[in-house]
Amino acid sequence: MFSKLKNLHPSARLLLLATCSTFVLFGCGGGGSSSSSSSSGTISGVAATGAPLVNANITITCADSSVKTGTTNENGQFTVDIGTGCSAPYILEASVEQADGEQKLVSVYSDAVLGSATANITPLTHAISATLASDGNPFTLATNIASEKNNVTSTSLQQRNQALVASLSGMIAGSGVSGTPNFITTGFSADRTGLDKLLDNIKVTVGPDGVNITNTAGSKVDDMGNIGSNSVLENLASSGISFNRTTDFSRSIGTLPSSIEAADIVDTVQAALNACFALPASRRISGSTLLGACATLTNNYITADYKHDGKNLAAEWNAIMTNSAYDGATFQKPEIIRYFSSTTTDSRALVRFGLIRASGGEWFVSVAEKSSNTAGTWKLRGNQRDYRLGVSAYVTREEQVLTRGTGSSQRPAGVIFHSGLNFGFDFKDTVQYVLVKGPGLPTAGLYLRPLSGCSYLVISTGPNSTPTDCTSLYRMQYRKASSSDPENANVQGSFGGSLPYFAPVARTDSEMQAILPFSAYRFEIVTKISYNANPSAPPDFVYVDRLRGRPVTLGTNSTIGTSEVDKLIFNTGISDSIKTLINPDSSAPFAGGNTFTLTWNNVRNAPPVSSVQVQSRPNGTLYQDDFNVRPTTRSATLSNSGVGWGGTVLNKTGSNFMLVQLRGRNNNDLQYFQNWRY
């Protein structure tokens, strides 16, 4: 249930909830170019993704690059005094710590403010902003305001508004919104009604290739349980629309289904969770008996037959009930990812709760149900699955700190990118193998097998083979980072080579772009009992997980600087002192010990570090530790659960190695990995 966002272990996938609305004109000028006259007054609005962004930092960048700041309240509302001399257009940004990192959204306002003005900040304003930025990155509007401000005009905003209102017209009506709303300037409350209800029913992803908007209630696919040999809808593209900065917004951009569902079905569970964890551990549980508000939580809002990803009620909850590290944990407003079904007798929805505690953010995903199993009320019942599994897109920037090896086995120093899919499946001693099938994978599928020292199943060559590496990253594209870096794909696992975690042939950009959001991946699970009785036995279980956003394209060495990956912003990474530790030629290479302290830096608009990992293998023994961190954190000390890091780690012979990894995740569920290794 609870995810620490581990590199090699994604949980259920979801897309950011979002929506909005639009008036016919943005701002009050209505002219065809951006206004550069000075303003005097305030800009107010609501920052929300359906749920309000609470205590978010608001930044307003004026046309002259000056900056005004403010903060949202508990309802996501803000008012910023821009004073005098702050000329239009304005770029608004909202940023706030969330359970899985930092949520950051952009909005725009085109005209001079005389008195007061309204400008909301939501995922849909973020999408609009992406279509205005010359490189498709909404954050560019503020960072390069001098060159970007001419793109923010009332005419350009009006065109985008009209196109989106037409696309969302059925959903707007279904949300109870009257008239023609304006996605930026129409006032609303983040209370699950009206425009906020619309936001709750739309997922918006903004990436290097443009914007995708999906109606989460548009296609209800009941693929929650063991589907066996049954087929499922491969993707939910019929529920979405896509566009980018080159789209002609004077024409139709497509129409989303009009279906609307309630998003407040488990808001009462949020309140019950916060009441429970406001108590110290000693007052939450005694032995195996839950106390006070925690007993109320489980009695009223969680079913007795709860099971999620193989864990029953006690296994799922008791460990954190007894853990004082969760004292005072704050649970955020739940997000509806999608509905499996919605009838008068059987309604089930995939929901996500984020929480923030002193050591960092976490989130958990479960299934809420309203049926005869729950006495006709909404309760958490879980997905009733026996295993935890997931798929997500990832991109890695990897630096080899020192040339290693010679001849054909040489790994030259330099930086490379690789991009693909990350498959997570918790280690289970009863599982012989898992065969994953879906878009972008070999026709025969991809095998996952256990490997000693790894807490998850890893990619393998077959159903009974021993994996060679502790990785669940399936590399589909590979490229050096700059023209000065070595072309070392041939020695780090050539495409067409024997390593199973590389695609047999590098995927083209068009093949990567064909992997659509909400694509279905089948996890065919064969237990050891079945395999030992019959190696050709059919799967014991078949579960489906859906991809939230596709992997980014890398282009080729001839397109360095212009491909999708080149538009991503990575953190500057680990400090030089850490690079010294993992370099055997340095004056002080790491020699093992009880702890390893990792320090790093963050940069503006890069996904903040949400977790870190250190791996080492001295004398053939693998040591590995992961640590969850808050977005504002810049260091972590890893003890490998008290085991430490063995003896001397680094030398220039044998199979020993060391890897340091920073991980983040953007709003599209794209996992960012930055590796430094020897």
C-alpha positions in Angstrom: 0.0 0.0 0.0 2.5 2.6 1.1 5.0 3.5 -1.6 8.4 5.0 -1.0 8.8 5.6 -4.7 11.6 3.1 -5.1 13.5 3.1 -8.3 12.8 -0.5 -9.2 9.5 -0.7 -7.7 6.5 1.4 -9.0 3.1 1.0 -7.5 -0.3 1.5 -9.1 -0.2 4.2 -11.7 -2.2 7.3 -11.8 -2.5 10.6 -13.6 -2.8 14.0 -12.0 -6.5 15.0 -11.6 -7.2 18.2 -13.3 -9.7 20.4 -15.0 -11.0 23.8 -15.2 -13.1 26.0 -17.3 -13.0 29.1 -19.3 -14.6 32.4 -20.0 -14.5 33.7 -23.5 -11.8 36.3 -22.8 -8.8 36.0 -20.6 -8.1 39.2 -18.7 -9.9 42.4 -19.5 -8.1 44.0 -22.4 -9.2 41.8 -25.3 -6.5 43.1 -27.5 -4.4 41.0 -29.9 -1.0 41.5 -28.2 0.3 41.3 -24.7 -0.1 44.4 -22.6 3.1 46.0 -21.2 1.5 48.7 -19.2 2.1 49.0 -15.5 -0.4 47.7 -13.0 -1.5 48.5 -9.5 -3.5 46.1 -7.5 -3.9 42.4 -6.6 -4.3 39.1 -8.4 -6.4 36.5 -6.6 -7.4 33.0 -7.5 -7.5 29.3 -6.5 -4.7 26.8 -6.9 -6.1 23.3 -7.2 -6.0 20.0 -9.0 -9.5 19.2 -7.8 -8.1 19.1 -4.3 -6.8 22.5 -3.2 -3.1 23.1 -3.1 -2.7 24.0 0.6 0.1 26.3 1.8 1.4 26.4 -1.7 4.0 29.0 -2.6 2.7 31.4 -5.3 5.1 33.3 -7.5 4.0 35.9 -10.1 6.6 36.9 -12.6 6.0 40.3 -14.2 7.0 41.3 -17.7 10.0 43.1 -16.5 11.2 39.9 -14.6 10.3 41.3 -11.2 8.7 38.7 -8.9 5.8 39.0 -6.4 5.0 36.2 -4.0 2.2 34.8 -1.8 0.8 31.7 -0.2 -2.4 29.8 -0.5 -4.7 29.1 2.4 -6.3 25.7 3.4 -8.8 26.1 0.5 -6.1 26.8 -2.1 -7.1 30.5 -2.3 -4.5 33.2 -2.6 -4.2 37.0 -3.1 -0.9 38.6 -4.2 -0.3 42.3 -4.1 1.6 43.2 -7.2 1.9 46.8 -6.2 2.9 49.3 -8.9 5.3 49.0 -11.8 4.6 45.2 -12.3 3.7 45.2 -16.0 1.7 42.6 -17.9 1.6 39.8 -19.0 2.0 37.8 -15.8 3.2 34.2 -15.3 1.8 32.6 -12.2 3.3 29.5 -10.5 2.1 27.4 -7.6 4.4 24.9 -5.9 3.8 22.8 -2.9 5.2 19.7 -1.3 3.1 16.6 -2.1 3.4 13.0 -1.0 5.4 12.0 -4.0 7.5 15.2 -4.5 6.7 18.7 -5.5 3.5 19.7 -7.3 4.2 22.7 -9.5 1.7 24.3 -11.9 1.7 27.4 -14.1 -0.9 29.9 -15.2 -0.9 33.1 -17.2 -2.8 36.5 -17.2 -2.4 38.7 -20.2 -3.7 42.2 -19.3 -2.7 45.0 -17.0 -4.3 44.9 -13.6 -6.0 48.0 -12.3 -7.6 47.2 -9.0 -8.0 43.4 -8.8 -8.1 40.5 -11.1 -8.7 36.7 -10.9 -6.3 34.1 -12.2 -6.6 30.5 -11.1 -3.8 28.0 -11.2 -4.8 24.4 -12.2 -3.5 21.5 -14.3 -5.5 22.9 -17.2 -4.0 26.4 -17.0 -0.7 24.5 -16.9 -1.6 22.8 -20.1 -2.6 26.1 -21.7 0.7 27.6 -20.6 2.5 24.7 -22.3 0.9 25.6 -25.6 2.2 29.2 -25.3 5.8 28.4 -24.4 8.1 28.4 -27.5 9.6 25.0 -26.4 6.4 23.5 -25.0 7.6 23.7 -21.4 5.3 25.9 -19.3 8.1 26.7 -16.9 10.0 28.5 -19.7 7.4 31.3 -19.7 8.8 32.6 -16.3 12.4 31.7 -16.7 12.7 33.3 -20.1 10.0 36.0 -19.6 11.8 38.6 -21.8 11.5 36.4 -24.9 8.3 34.5 -24.0 6.0 37.4 -22.9 4.9 38.2 -26.5 3.3 34.7 -26.7 0.9 35.6 -23.9 -1.9 37.6 -25.5 -5.6 37.8 -24.8 -6.2 36.6 -28.4 -4.1 33.4 -28.0 -5.8 32.7 -24.6 -9.2 33.3 -26.1 -8.6 30.8 -28.9 -7.4 28.1 -26.5 -10.2 28.7 -24.2 -12.9 28.4 -26.9 -11.3 25.2 -28.2 -11.2 23.6 -24.7 -14.7 24.7 -23.7 -16.0 23.0 -26.9 -14.0 19.9 -26.1 -15.2 19.7 -22.5 -18.8 21.0 -23.1 -20.5 17.7 -22.1 -18.4 17.5 -18.9 -19.0 21.1 -18.1 -22.7 20.6 -18.3 -22.5 17.4 -16.3 -20.5 19.2 -13.5 -23.4 21.7 -13.1 -21.5 24.7 -14.5 -23.8 27.2 -16.1 -22.8 29.5 -18.9 -19.4 29.5 -20.6 -16.6 29.3 -18.0 -13.1 30.6 -18.3 -10.3 28.2 -17.2 -8.3 31.1 -15.8 -10.6 33.9 -14.7 -13.9 32.2 -13.5 -14.0 32.0 -9.8 -14.6 28.7 -8.1 -14.1 26.8 -4.8 -12.1 23.6 -4.4 -15.1 21.9 -2.9 -15.9 19.0 -5.3 -18.6 21.0 -7.0 -18.9 23.0 -10.2 -15.6 23.6 -11.9 -13.8 21.7 -9.2 -16.0 18.6 -10.0 -14.8 19.0 -13.5 -11.2 19.1 -12.4 -11.8 15.9 -10.4 -12.8 14.1 -13.5 -10.0 15.0 -15.8 -6.3 13.9 -15.9 -3.9 16.2 -17.6 -0.4 15.3 -18.6 2.1 17.8 -20.0 5.2 16.4 -21.6 7.8 17.2 -24.2 5.4 16.1 -27.0 2.5 18.2 -25.8 -0.6 17.8 -23.7 -3.0 14.9 -23.1 -6.3 15.2 -21.3 -8.3 12.2 -20.3 -11.8 11.8 -18.8 -11.3 9.4 -16.0 -14.9 8.4 -16.0 -15.0 8.2 -19.8 -14.1 4.5 -20.1 -14.8 2.2 -17.2 -12.8 -1.0 -17.7 -13.2 -3.7 -15.0 -9.7 -5.1 -15.1 -9.2 -5.1 -11.3 -9.2 -8.8 -10.6 -7.7 -11.9 -12.0 -8.7 -11.7 -15.7 -7.3 -15.1 -16.7 -7.4 -15.5 -20.5 -9.8 -12.6 -21.0 -8.7 -9.6 -23.1 -9.1 -6.0 -21.9 -9.2 -2.7 -23.7 -5.5 -2.0 -24.5 -5.7 1.7 -24.0 -8.2 4.4 -23.1 -7.3 6.8 -25.9 -11.0 7.2 -26.8 -11.4 9.0 -23.5 -8.7 11.6 -24.3 -7.5 14.4 -26.5 -4.0 15.6 -27.3 -2.6 18.9 -28.6 0.6 21.0 -28.5 1.9 24.4 -29.2 1.6 23.9 -33.0 -2.1 23.0 -32.8 -4.6 25.2 -34.7 -7.0 26.1 -31.9 -9.4 27.8 -34.3 -10.4 24.2 -35.2 -11.8 21.4 -33.1 -9.3 19.6 -31.0 -11.6 16.7 -30.3 -14.4 16.0 -27.8 -14.1 14.2 -24.5 -16.9 11.9 -23.3 -19.4 13.7 -21.1 -19.4 11.2 -18.2 -19.0 12.7 -14.8 -18.6 10.8 -11.5 -18.5 12.0 -7.9 -15.0 12.5 -6.5 -15.9 12.9 -2.8 -16.6 9.2 -2.2 -13.7 8.7 0.2 -13.3 12.2 1.6 -14.7 10.9 4.9 -11.9 8.3 4.9 -9.3 11.2 4.7 -10.9 12.8 7.8 -10.8 9.5 9.7 -7.1 8.9 8.7 -6.1 12.3 10.0 -8.0 11.8 13.2 -6.3 8.4 13.7 -2.7 9.6 13.0 -3.1 12.8 15.1 -2.7 10.3 18.0 0.7 9.0 19.1 1.4 5.3 18.3 0.8 4.4 21.9 -2.8 5.6 21.6 -3.4 4.2 18.1 -2.8 0.5 18.8 -2.3 -1.9 21.8 -1.0 -5.3 20.8 -3.2 -6.0 17.8 -6.2 -4.0 19.0 -6.8 -0.6 17.4 -7.8 2.2 19.7 -9.9 5.3 19.7 -10.1 7.1 16.3 -8.1 4.3 14.7 -10.7 1.8 15.7 -13.3 4.1 14.2 -11.3 4.2 11.0 -11.2 0.5 10.5 -14.7 -0.2 11.8 -16.5 2.4 9.7 -14.4 2.8 6.6 -12.4 -0.4 5.9 -14.0 -3.8 5.3 -13.1 -6.8 7.4 -12.2 -8.8 4.3 -9.9 -6.0 3.1 -7.1 -7.3 0.8 -4.8 -5.1 -1.3 -1.7 -6.3 -3.2 -1.6 -9.5 -1.1 -2.0 -7.8 2.3 -5.0 -8.2 4.6 -6.2 -5.4 7.0 -3.7 -6.2 9.8 -0.7 -6.7 7.4 -1.5 -3.5 5.6 -2.1 -1.2 8.6 -0.7 -2.5 11.8 2.9 -1.8 11.0 2.4 1.9 10.5 -0.1 2.0 13.5 2.8 0.9 15.8 5.4 3.1 14.1 5.9 6.4 15.9 7.5 7.9 12.8 3.9 8.3 11.5 2.8 10.3 14.5 1.1 13.5 13.2 1.2 12.3 9.6 -1.1 14.4 7.4 -3.2 12.7 4.8 -4.1 14.8 1.7 -7.4 14.9 -0.1 -7.8 11.6 -2.0 -7.6 11.4 -5.7 -9.8 9.2 -7.9 -7.6 7.6 -10.5 -10.3 5.9 -12.5 -13.5 3.9 -12.0 -13.6 0.1 -12.6 -17.4 0.1 -12.5 -20.2 2.4 -11.6 -23.7 0.8 -11.2 -26.3 0.9 -8.5 -25.2 -2.4 -7.2 -21.4 -2.4 -7.9 -19.3 0.7 -7.9 -15.5 0.4 -7.6 -12.8 3.1 -8.0 -9.0 3.2 -7.8 -8.1 5.9 -5.3 -4.9 7.4 -4.0 -4.1 9.0 -0.7 -0.9 11.0 -0.1 0.6 11.6 3.3 3.4 13.8 4.6 5.3 13.0 7.7 8.5 14.3 9.2 10.9 12.1 7.2 9.2 12.6 3.8 6.2 12.0 1.6 4.5 8.7 0.8 1.3 7.7 -0.8 -0.9 4.6 -1.0 -3.3 3.3 -3.5 -6.4 1.2 -2.8 -9.8 0.4 -4.1 -13.0 2.0 -2.7 -16.1 0.0 -3.2 -19.9 0.5 -2.8 -21.7 -2.8 -3.1 -23.3 -5.6 -1.0 -19.8 -6.4 0.2 -19.7 -3.0 1.9 -23.3 -2.8 3.1 -24.1 -0.3 0.3 -21.7 2.4 1.6 -18.3 3.5 0.3 -15.5 1.7 2.1 -11.9 0.7 1.3 -11.9 -3.0 0.4 -8.7 -3.2 -1.6 -8.1 -4.7 -5.1 -8.5 -8.2 -3.7 -5.3 -9.2 -5.5 -2.6 -11.5 -4.1 0.4 -9.5 -5.4 1.8 -6.0 -5.6 2.8 -4.9 -9.1 3.0 -1.9 -11.4 4.4 -0.3 -14.5 5.7 3.3 -15.1 7.8 5.1 -17.7 11.3 6.2 -16.7 14.3 8.1 -18.0 17.9 7.7 -16.6 20.9 10.0 -16.8 23.9 7.8 -16.0 27.5 8.9 -15.4 30.4 6.5 -15.4 32.8 8.4 -13.1 35.9 6.6 -14.3 36.8 4.4 -17.2 36.6 0.8 -16.2 38.0 -2.3 -17.9 39.8 -2.7 -21.2 39.2 -3.9 -24.7 35.7 -5.1 -25.6 34.6 -5.0 -21.9 35.7 -1.4 -21.3 33.1 1.0 -19.8 34.4 4.5 -20.7 33.8 7.5 -18.5 31.0 9.7 -19.7 27.3 10.3 -19.5 24.5 8.4 -21.3 20.7 8.5 -21.3 18.4 5.5 -21.5 14.6 5.5 -21.5 11.9 2.8 -21.2 9.6 1.1 -18.8 10.0 0.1 -15.1 8.2 -3.0 -13.9 7.6 -3.5 -10.2 6.7 -6.8 -8.6 7.3 -7.5 -4.9 9.5 -10.5 -4.2 7.4 -13.5 -3.4 9.1 -16.8 -2.6 6.1 -18.7 -3.9 6.4 -17.2 -7.5 8.5 -19.0 -10.1 8.2 -16.2 -12.7 6.1 -13.3 -14.0 5.7 -12.8 -17.8 4.7 -9.2 -18.7 3.1 -8.4 -22.0 2.2 -5.0 -23.5 3.0 -2.2 -25.9 6.8 -1.8 -26.6 7.7 -5.2 -25.2 8.8 -8.3 -27.2 5.9 -10.3 -28.6 6.7 -13.2 -26.3 6.8 -10.9 -23.3 9.4 -10.0 -20.6 10.3 -12.3 -17.8 10.7 -11.2 -14.1 12.4 -13.5 -11.7 13.8 -13.4 -8.1 17.5 -12.6 -7.5 19.2 -12.9 -4.1 19.6 -9.5 -2.4 16.8 -7.8 -4.4 13.5 -7.1 -2.8 11.6 -7.2 -6.1 11.6 -9.4 -9.1 14.1 -8.5 -11.8 14.3 -8.9 -15.5 15.5 -12.3 -16.6 16.0 -14.3 -19.9 13.5 -17.0 -19.1 11.1 -18.7 -16.7 13.9 -20.7 -14.9 17.0 -18.7 -15.4 19.0 -16.8 -12.8 19.0 -13.0 -13.5 22.4 -11.4 -13.8 21.5 -7.9 -12.6 19.2 -6.3 -9.9 17.2 -4.2 -12.3 13.6 -4.0 -13.4 14.2 -1.2 -15.9 13.6 -2.2 -19.5 15.8 -0.1 -21.7 14.1 0.8 -25.0 16.3 3.6 -26.2 19.9 4.6 -25.4 21.9 7.7 -26.3 25.0 9.6 -25.2 24.2 12.8 -23.5 26.4 15.1 -25.5 28.6 15.0 -28.6 31.7 14.9 -26.3 30.5 11.8 -24.4 31.6 8.3 -25.6 29.2 6.2 -27.6 29.2 3.3 -25.1 25.9 1.6 -25.7 27.9 -1.3 -27.3 29.6 -2.1 -24.0 26.8 -1.3 -21.6 24.5 -3.7 -23.3 24.1 -3.4 -27.0 20.7 -3.5 -28.6 20.4 -6.9 -30.2 22.8 -8.3 -27.6 22.1 -10.9 -24.9 21.1 -8.7 -21.9 17.4 -9.2 -21.3 16.8 -5.7 -19.9 17.6 -4.1 -23.3 15.1 -4.2 -26.1 16.4 -6.6 -28.9 16.4 -3.6 -31.2 16.3 0.0 -30.2 12.8 1.5 -30.4 12.3 4.4 -32.8 10.9 7.7 -31.6 7.6 6.9 -33.4 7.4 3.5 -31.6 7.9 5.2 -28.3 5.2 7.8 -29.1 2.8 5.0 -30.0 2.8 3.8 -26.3 -0.3 5.7 -25.1 -1.3 6.8 -21.6 -3.4 4.2 -19.8 -1.9 1.4 -22.0 -2.6 -2.0 -20.4 0.2 -4.4 -19.3 -0.6 -8.0 -18.4 1.3 -9.6 -15.6 1.0 -13.4 -16.0 2.0 -15.1 -12.7 3.1 -18.7 -12.4 3.8 -20.1 -9.0 6.5 -22.6 -8.1 4.0 -25.3 -7.3 2.5 -25.1 -10.8 5.8 -24.8 -12.6 7.3 -27.8 -10.8 4.3 -29.8 -11.7 4.3 -28.6 -15.3 6.8 -26.1 -16.7 4.3 -25.3 -19.4 1.5 -24.6 -16.9 -0.8 -21.7 -17.7 -0.7 -18.7 -15.4 -2.2 -19.0 -12.0 -3.1 -15.3 -12.0 -3.3 -12.6 -14.7 -3.5 -9.0 -13.5 -3.4 -5.8 -15.4 -1.7 -2.5 -14.6 -2.0 0.6 -16.7 0.7 3.1 -17.7 0.1 6.7 -16.7 2.4 8.4 -19.2 4.6 7.1 -22.0 8.4 7.1 -21.9 10.2 10.1 -23.4 12.0 9.8 -26.8 15.8 10.2 -27.0 16.2 10.7 -30.7 19.6 9.8 -32.1 23.2 11.1 -31.7 22.5 13.4 -34.7 19.6 15.0 -32.8 21.4 15.8 -29.5 20.0 19.0 -28.1 16.6 18.9 -29.8 15.0 15.6 -28.7 12.4 15.2 -25.9 15.0 14.1 -23.3 17.0 17.3 -24.0 13.9 19.3 -22.9 13.8 17.7 -19.5 15.4 19.4 -16.5 17.5 17.2 -14.2 18.9 18.2 -10.8 22.6 19.1 -10.7 23.1 15.9 -8.7 25.5 14.6 -6.1 28.2 16.7 -4.5 31.9 16.3 -5.6 32.7 14.7 -2.3 30.3 11.8 -3.1 31.9 11.3 -6.5 35.2 11.0 -4.7 33.8 8.1 -2.6 32.8 6.1 -5.6 36.0 6.7 -7.6 38.8 4.1 -6.8 41.4 6.5 -8.2 40.5 9.2 -5.7 42.4 10.0 -2.5 39.6 8.6 -0.3 37.4 5.9 -2.0 34.6 4.4 0.1 35.9 1.4 2.1 32.7 0.2 3.6 31.3 1.0 7.1 28.1 1.3 9.1 26.7 4.2 7.1 26.9 6.1 3.8 25.9 9.8 3.8 24.7 11.1 0.5 24.4 14.9 -0.3 23.0 16.5 -3.4 21.6 19.7 -4.9 18.3 20.6 -6.6 17.7 23.1 -9.4 14.6 25.1 -10.3 11.8 23.3 -12.2 13.5 19.9 -11.9 11.5 17.2 -10.2 12.8 17.3 -6.6 14.6 14.2 -5.2 12.0 12.0 -3.5 14.1 9.0 -2.7 17.7 7.8 -2.9 19.5 4.5 -3.4 23.0 3.2 -2.8 24.2 -0.2 -4.1 27.6 -1.8 -3.6 29.0 -5.2 -4.3 32.3 -6.0 -2.6 33.5 -9.6 -3.0 30.4 -10.7 -4.8 27.9 -9.7 -2.0 25.2 -7.2 -3.0 24.4 -4.4 -0.4 21.5 -2.1 -1.1 19.5 0.6 0.7 16.8 3.0 -0.2 15.7 6.1 1.7 12.6 8.3 1.3 13.2 12.1 1.5 11.3 15.3 1.5 11.6 17.7 -1.5 13.4 20.3 0.6 16.0 17.7 1.8 19.6 17.8 0.5 21.1 14.8 2.4 20.4 11.3 3.7 22.3 8.8 5.7 21.8 5.2 4.7 22.6 2.3 7.0 21.3 -0.7 5.0 18.9 -1.5 7.8 21.7 -1.6 10.3 23.7 -4.2 8.3 26.1 -1.6 6.9 28.2 -1.8 3.7 30.6 -4.7 4.2 34.3 -4.5 3.7 36.4 -2.7 1.1 34.1 -1.8 -1.8 36.1 -0.3 -4.6 39.1 -1.6 -6.5 39.8 -1.7 -10.2 39.5 -5.5 -10.6 36.8 -8.1 -10.3 33.0 -7.6 -10.4 32.7 -5.2 -7.5 30.9 -1.9 -8.2 29.2 1.0 -6.5 26.1 3.0 -7.6 24.5 6.1 -6.1 21.1 7.1 -7.4 18.7 10.0 -7.0 15.1 9.5 -7.9 12.3 11.9 -8.7 8.9 11.8 -10.4 7.1 14.5 -12.4 3.4 15.1 -12.6 3.1 12.7 -15.5 4.4 9.8 -13.3 7.6 9.8 -15.3 10.4 8.5 -13.0 13.7 10.4 -13.2 16.8 8.4 -12.2 20.2 9.9 -12.0 23.0 7.4 -11.5 26.7 7.8 -10.7 28.6 4.5 -10.8 31.9 2.8 -10.9 
